[in-house]
Amino acid sequence: MEVIWFKRDLRVEDNAALATAGAGAVPLYIIEPEYWRLPDTSARQYAFLAEALNGLRDDLGQLGAPLIVRVGDAVDVLDALHATHGLTRLISHEETGNRWTFARDRAVAAWAKGKGIQWLELPNSGVVRRLDNRDGWARHRDAVMRQPQIAPPNLRPHDLDLGGVPMLRDLGLTDDCAHRQRGGRAEALSLLGGFLTERGHSYRSAMSSPLAGEWACSRLSPHFAFGTLSIREAVQAGQARAAEVKGTRSSWIGSLRSFQSRLAWRDHFIQKLEDEPRIETRALHTAYENLRPKMPDADRLHAWENGETGLPFVDACMRFLHATGWLNFRMRSMVMAVASYHLWLDWRHTGPHLARMFTDYEPGIHWSQVQMQSGTTGMNTIRIYNPVKQGQDQDPDGIFTRRWCPELADVPDRFLQEPWAWEGAARLRYPAPIVDVKAAAKAAREAVWAVRRGDAFWNEAQQVVKKHASRKKDRGFQRDPIKKPAAEQLKFDL
Ligand SMILES: Cc1cc2nc3c(=O)[nH]c(=O)nc-3n(C[C@H](O)[C@H](O)[C@H](O)COP(=O)(O)OP(=O)(O)OC[C@H]3O[C@@H](n4cnc5c(N)ncnc54)[C@H](O)[C@@H]3O)c2cc1C
C-alpha cells in the first residue's frame, strides 16, 4: 500500500505529493501529541489545523479517498499501518519545521530504510534541500513559481477506518484566542480573493499600521504555514491581478509588487533554516551567543508576555496578539526588539512565547526574524525601535492603544504613549514603565557594539554574509570602521 503523508500541505490543489502518488494511495495525517506539548506550539495552532483537516478530508473524499487520521508517534503509526497493510512507498512534501520535526523525520527515514520502504519527499515551495550555495537560488525559485499548478488526481476508495480528528481537550489543550483566524481551504481562498480585489489596494501604505494593517494585509500567513494554499497559487494569482491593473495609475501596482516580494522573502527565510537548522537555538553569529543573561529576568518576561510593561504601544500589541493570533510585520519587529534590547531578554526565552501566540508559526521565518530583531545575526542593521515613537507614528489618534489598554482611556493624546509624564499618572490603574526607554536603549546599544570591536567578529560576519546573502553582489564587504552608529549598517537587503 502506498501512503501520502500530509504535513504542511493541507490541500488537494497544486499538491505534488498527492499528484505523484498512485490512484490507490491512502492519504494520511498523523497527529503527534508530543509535538503539541512543545514550548513553541499552541492550542490556537492546533485549532486552526483541526479545521483544515476536516476540510481536507472532505476534499479528498470528493477525489475518491477520504483522509485517514491517526494519533501517536509517527514511526509507531507508520509501523502499525505497515504491519496490517504492508507499506510499499511513503510520499510526502519536504518539511522545514522546528528541530523536533527534523528529528522525527530522521527517525522516520531510518525506520523506512530499515523496512526497505521508499520515502519520496518532494519540494513544497522554492526551498531547496541540500543546497550548496545561494548562487542561482532566486532564479530557481522564480522558475518553480512559473510552473503550472498541479491538478488533483482521482483516487480509488479505500476501506481503512478514517479515525477522528481529536478535540483540543483530548490533547490537553485550551484555545484562549478569542479572535483566531479560521482554518481551511475555503477560508484561504476567500482571503486571497478579498485581498486581491479589495483589501490589497492600500497594502503598501497601510501594512505597518496596527489598525489599517489588520485589514490591508493579506492575512494569508497561517494558510501558508499549514499549506491550505500553495505559495505558487498566491504568486500566480497576484501576477494575474497585476496584469489586470497594468498601465493604470492605481496604487494596486505598488501593493502587488510589495506582496510578491514578501512571498519571495518567505521562501528566502525558510531556506535559511533548511540550510542551518541550528538557528533555532544558537546565535547566527557566535559572538552574540552569550550577549544576554541565559536566565531571563522573570518579572520582565512576565510583564512583556502579558502586556503589562507600562509601555502602552508594546502592551497594546501584546494584548492584541493574545486575542487574535496575529500582528503585522512592523509590530512583530517592535515587540521583539523591545524584549531583546530594552528588556534585555534572551531571544530563546521570548521567541517561543511569540511562536505560541502566532497562529501562523513558521519556524523558518520565525527564528530568522527573531534573531534579526535581536541583533544576533552579525549581518543585519541593528534596529532598536523606540516604542514611544512607534506608538505616536503608527497610532497617532491612539485608537488602537486605547482599545487594548482601556486603563489609558482618559490620558490625553499627547501623553498616551508616555503616560508616566502626564500629571494624572498617579491616578491610573496602569503599571509604571518597567524600564526607562532611552536609558535602556542606550545600554543595549553599547553592549551590542562592544561585541563588534575586534577582527574575529568581522571575519565571522563575512562568513555569515557569504553563506546567507541571497544576492551574489552582497556577498563581499569591507570591514566597517565602527566609528559611529551609521557605520554599523551593513547594507544588505535580507
Ligand atoms: C519576530 C518576527 C517573527 C515572525 N514570525 C513569523 C511566523 O512565525 N510566521 C510567519 O508567517 N511570519 C512571521 N513573521 C513575518 C511577518 O510578520 C508575517 O509573515 C506577516 O505579518 C503575516 O501577515 P500576512 O499574511 O497578512 O502578511 P502579508 O504582509 O500579507 O505578506 C504575505 C505573505 O508574505 C510572507 N511574509 C510577509 N512578511 C514576511 C517577512 N518579513 N519575512 C518572510 N515572509 C514574509 C508571509 O508568508 C505572508 O503571509 C515574523 C516577523 C517577525 C518580525
The ligand as a MOL file (V3000), in Angstrom:
LIG
                    3D

  0  0  0     0  0            999 V3000
M  V30 BEGIN CTAB
M  V30 COUNTS 53 58 0 0 0
M  V30 BEGIN ATOM
M  V30 1 C 9.8280 38.4710 15.1620 0
M  V30 2 C 9.0380 38.0540 13.9460 0
M  V30 3 C 8.5140 36.7740 13.8910 0
M  V30 4 C 7.7910 36.3700 12.7650 0
M  V30 5 N 7.2810 35.1000 12.7520 0
M  V30 6 C 6.5640 34.6760 11.6970 0
M  V30 7 C 5.9970 33.3730 11.6700 0
M  V30 8 O 6.1500 32.5870 12.6200 0
M  V30 9 N 5.2360 33.0220 10.5850 0
M  V30 10 C 5.0560 33.8700 9.5310 0
M  V30 11 O 4.3600 33.5060 8.5720 0
M  V30 12 N 5.6170 35.0950 9.5180 0
M  V30 13 C 6.3540 35.5390 10.5620 0
M  V30 14 N 6.8890 36.8090 10.5390 0
M  V30 15 C 6.8300 37.6140 9.2960 0
M  V30 16 C 5.6070 38.5290 9.0890 0
M  V30 17 O 5.4510 39.3930 10.1690 0
M  V30 18 C 4.3270 37.7570 8.8170 0
M  V30 19 O 4.5400 36.8410 7.7530 0
M  V30 20 C 3.1620 38.6370 8.3930 0
M  V30 21 O 2.9440 39.6320 9.3650 0
M  V30 22 C 1.9160 37.7680 8.2200 0
M  V30 23 O 0.7840 38.5300 7.9010 0
M  V30 24 P 0.1520 38.4990 6.4180 0
M  V30 25 O -0.0660 37.1030 5.9790 0
M  V30 26 O -1.0060 39.4030 6.4190 0
M  V30 27 O 1.3720 39.0820 5.5930 0
M  V30 28 P 1.4450 39.8990 4.2330 0
M  V30 29 O 2.0960 41.1900 4.5560 0
M  V30 30 O 0.1620 39.9270 3.5350 0
M  V30 31 O 2.5080 39.0610 3.3740 0
M  V30 32 C 2.1380 37.9380 2.5800 0
M  V30 33 C 2.9760 36.7380 2.9850 0
M  V30 34 O 4.3600 37.0140 2.7680 0
M  V30 35 C 5.1440 36.3650 3.7760 0
M  V30 36 N 5.8570 37.3900 4.5360 0
M  V30 37 C 5.4220 38.6230 4.8870 0
M  V30 38 N 6.3780 39.2850 5.5590 0
M  V30 39 C 7.4300 38.4590 5.6410 0
M  V30 40 C 8.7230 38.5650 6.2040 0
M  V30 41 N 9.1410 39.6740 6.8050 0
M  V30 42 N 9.5570 37.5170 6.1070 0
M  V30 43 C 9.1740 36.3750 5.4820 0
M  V30 44 N 7.9700 36.2120 4.9190 0
M  V30 45 C 7.1130 37.2420 4.9950 0
M  V30 46 C 4.1590 35.6070 4.6780 0
M  V30 47 O 4.0720 34.2760 4.2410 0
M  V30 48 C 2.8540 36.3640 4.4480 0
M  V30 49 O 1.7180 35.5860 4.6900 0
M  V30 50 C 7.6230 37.2500 11.6650 0
M  V30 51 C 8.1540 38.5430 11.7430 0
M  V30 52 C 8.8610 38.9370 12.8630 0
M  V30 53 C 9.4170 40.3220 12.9230 0
M  V30 END ATOM
M  V30 BEGIN BOND
M  V30 1 1 1 2
M  V30 2 1 2 3
M  V30 3 2 2 52
M  V30 4 2 3 4
M  V30 5 1 4 5
M  V30 6 1 4 50
M  V30 7 2 5 6
M  V30 8 1 6 7
M  V30 9 1 6 13
M  V30 10 2 7 8
M  V30 11 1 7 9
M  V30 12 1 9 10
M  V30 13 2 10 11
M  V30 14 1 10 12
M  V30 15 2 12 13
M  V30 16 1 13 14
M  V30 17 1 14 15
M  V30 18 1 14 50
M  V30 19 1 15 16
M  V30 20 1 16 17
M  V30 21 1 16 18
M  V30 22 1 18 19
M  V30 23 1 18 20
M  V30 24 1 20 21
M  V30 25 1 20 22
M  V30 26 1 22 23
M  V30 27 1 23 24
M  V30 28 2 24 25
M  V30 29 1 24 26
M  V30 30 1 24 27
M  V30 31 1 27 28
M  V30 32 2 28 29
M  V30 33 1 28 30
M  V30 34 1 28 31
M  V30 35 1 31 32
M  V30 36 1 32 33
M  V30 37 1 33 34
M  V30 38 1 33 48
M  V30 39 1 34 35
M  V30 40 1 35 36
M  V30 41 1 35 46
M  V30 42 1 36 37
M  V30 43 1 36 45
M  V30 44 2 37 38
M  V30 45 1 38 39
M  V30 46 1 39 40
M  V30 47 2 39 45
M  V30 48 1 40 41
M  V30 49 2 40 42
M  V30 50 1 42 43
M  V30 51 2 43 44
M  V30 52 1 44 45
M  V30 53 1 46 47
M  V30 54 1 46 48
M  V30 55 1 48 49
M  V30 56 2 50 51
M  V30 57 1 51 52
M  V30 58 1 52 53
M  V30 END BOND
M  V30 END CTAB
M  END
